[in-house]
Amino acid sequence: MAKNERFKVVYSQGVVDVVQILVDTETGVNYLFRKDGYGGGLAPLLDKDGKPVISSEL
């Protein structure tokens, strides 16, 4: 990982239908990225209480 990259991919699945989990290296917040063909979306991962999932290890 380059020193200035803010997001780190910690999980990746698929080639055409892609699902990835990204971690913001500055805040530790986890995001779910989904791409299917020409469409895609990004959303924060939430725990059972509706709070963002935060990774302690970066």
C-alpha positions in Angstrom: 0.0 0.0 0.0 1.3 3.4 -0.9 1.9 5.8 2.0 -0.8 8.3 0.8 -3.6 5.8 0.1 -6.5 6.5 2.4 -8.6 3.4 1.7 -7.4 -0.2 2.1 -9.3 -3.2 0.6 -9.6 -5.8 3.3 -12.0 -8.1 1.5 -12.8 -8.7 -2.1 -15.1 -11.1 -3.9 -16.1 -11.5 -7.6 -15.0 -10.1 -10.9 -18.1 -8.9 -12.7 -20.3 -8.7 -9.6 -17.8 -7.2 -7.2 -18.2 -6.9 -3.4 -15.5 -5.3 -1.4 -15.0 -4.1 2.2 -12.8 -1.0 2.4 -11.3 0.6 5.5 -10.6 4.3 5.8 -7.1 4.3 7.2 -7.6 7.7 8.9 -10.8 7.0 10.8 -11.0 3.1 10.8 -14.6 3.2 9.4 -15.5 0.1 7.3 -17.4 0.6 4.0 -19.2 -1.9 1.8 -18.6 -1.4 -2.0 -20.8 -3.2 -4.5 -20.3 -3.1 -8.3 -22.5 -4.9 -10.8 -21.9 -4.1 -14.5 -22.0 -0.4 -14.9 -23.7 0.4 -11.5 -22.2 0.5 -8.1 -22.6 1.9 -4.6 -20.8 2.6 -1.4 -22.2 2.5 2.2 -20.8 2.4 5.7 -21.0 -1.0 7.4 -23.2 -0.7 10.6 -23.3 -2.8 13.7 -26.5 -4.1 15.3 -27.0 -0.7 17.1 -26.8 1.3 13.8 -23.3 2.6 14.6 -20.4 2.4 12.0 -18.1 -0.6 12.3 -14.6 0.7 13.2 -11.5 -1.4 12.8 -8.9 -1.0 15.5 -6.1 -2.5 13.4 -5.1 -0.7 10.3 
